[in-house]
Amino acid sequence: MVIYQMANVNVRNLPDEVHRAIRIQAAHHGRSTEAEIRDILERAAKPPGRVKLGSLLASFAREAGGLTDEEHALFERARIKTAARAANFE
């Protein structure tokens, strides 16, 4: 059985007006301030339009003439589509 531990982050010296604005935003979205901060951080770190490394490398290869459409389709079918996990060295 694999147990995943979530990271904890402490933010020091957060201005009161920023905390208040996040608290109001959280209430508007019907969630806790902590949940709102998690959502803000996730959207900042993983914007919807970001290009993922595998897709970028495949596009370079296609543009360079290194992959045919069939080869690209083969890689697309073979690639793992689940989110990456942090390495566990225990």
C-alpha positions in Angstrom: 0.0 0.0 0.0 1.3 3.4 -1.0 0.6 6.4 1.4 1.0 9.9 -0.1 1.7 12.8 2.2 0.5 16.2 1.2 2.8 19.2 1.6 2.2 21.9 4.1 3.1 25.5 3.4 3.2 28.4 5.9 2.9 31.9 4.5 4.5 34.6 6.7 3.9 38.3 6.6 0.7 38.1 4.5 -0.8 41.5 4.5 -4.2 41.7 6.3 -5.9 43.2 3.3 -4.8 40.2 1.2 -6.0 37.7 3.8 -9.3 39.6 4.0 -9.7 39.6 0.2 -9.0 35.8 0.0 -11.5 35.2 2.9 -14.2 37.1 1.1 -13.4 35.4 -2.2 -13.6 32.0 -0.4 -17.0 32.9 1.1 -18.2 33.9 -2.4 -17.2 30.5 -3.7 -18.7 28.6 -0.7 -15.4 27.2 0.6 -12.9 27.7 3.4 -10.1 30.2 3.2 -7.6 27.3 3.1 -9.5 25.6 0.2 -9.5 29.0 -1.6 -5.8 29.4 -1.2 -5.2 25.8 -2.5 -7.3 26.6 -5.6 -5.4 29.9 -6.2 -2.1 28.1 -5.9 -3.1 25.3 -8.2 -4.4 27.6 -10.9 -1.2 29.7 -10.7 1.1 26.7 -10.9 -0.9 24.7 -13.5 -2.6 27.1 -15.8 -5.1 25.5 -18.3 -3.2 26.6 -21.4 0.2 25.4 -20.4 2.2 23.2 -22.7 3.3 20.0 -21.2 6.9 18.7 -21.8 5.9 15.6 -23.8 3.6 17.5 -26.1 6.3 20.1 -26.6 8.9 17.6 -27.5 6.6 15.7 -29.9 5.7 19.0 -31.6 9.5 19.7 -32.1 10.0 16.3 -33.6 7.0 16.7 -36.0 8.2 20.2 -37.1 11.7 18.8 -37.7 10.2 16.1 -39.8 11.2 13.4 -37.4 7.8 11.8 -36.8 5.1 10.8 -39.2 1.5 11.2 -38.3 1.3 7.5 -37.7 4.3 7.6 -35.3 2.8 10.6 -33.5 -0.4 8.7 -33.1 1.5 5.7 -31.7 3.2 7.9 -29.1 -0.2 9.5 -28.2 -1.8 6.2 -27.6 1.2 4.9 -25.5 1.7 7.9 -23.3 0.6 7.8 -19.7 -2.2 10.4 -19.2 -2.4 10.3 -15.4 -0.8 13.1 -13.3 2.8 12.6 -12.2 3.5 11.6 -8.6 6.4 12.8 -6.4 9.2 10.3 -6.0 9.2 8.3 -2.8 12.6 7.2 -1.6 11.5 5.4 1.6 
